[in-house]
């Protein structure tokens, strides 16, 4: 790994997540923050909804539809974003988790790495 700082790596991961969601949803989140912690990267995205999803979020059925469709899209395309994260961090991504909070229009992603990146950055 070329000696990038923790902040630079976190910013690159956040940018990759924005790009991924822009390609998948047609627009990216308003704000994305990535945090390296041990052998994980935690990514929180806010302001994630498209204009159509904002309208759908007004009903219970719409909220279920948003949750279901976003989780299904993430399941289908998870290998693509995992590869991007692995390439940025120069390590393997063993697996990832994804969840969405529809009422708050935000989502969380956790990438589990094959190394303790936080420790590696301290060396």
Secondary structure, 3 states (H helix, E strand, C coil): CCCCCHHHHHHHHHHHHHHHHHHHHCCCCCEEEEEEECCEEEEEEECCCCHHHHHHCCCHHHHHHHHHHHHHHHHHHHHHHHHHHHHHHCCCEEEEEEEEECCCCEEEEEEEECCCHHHHHHC
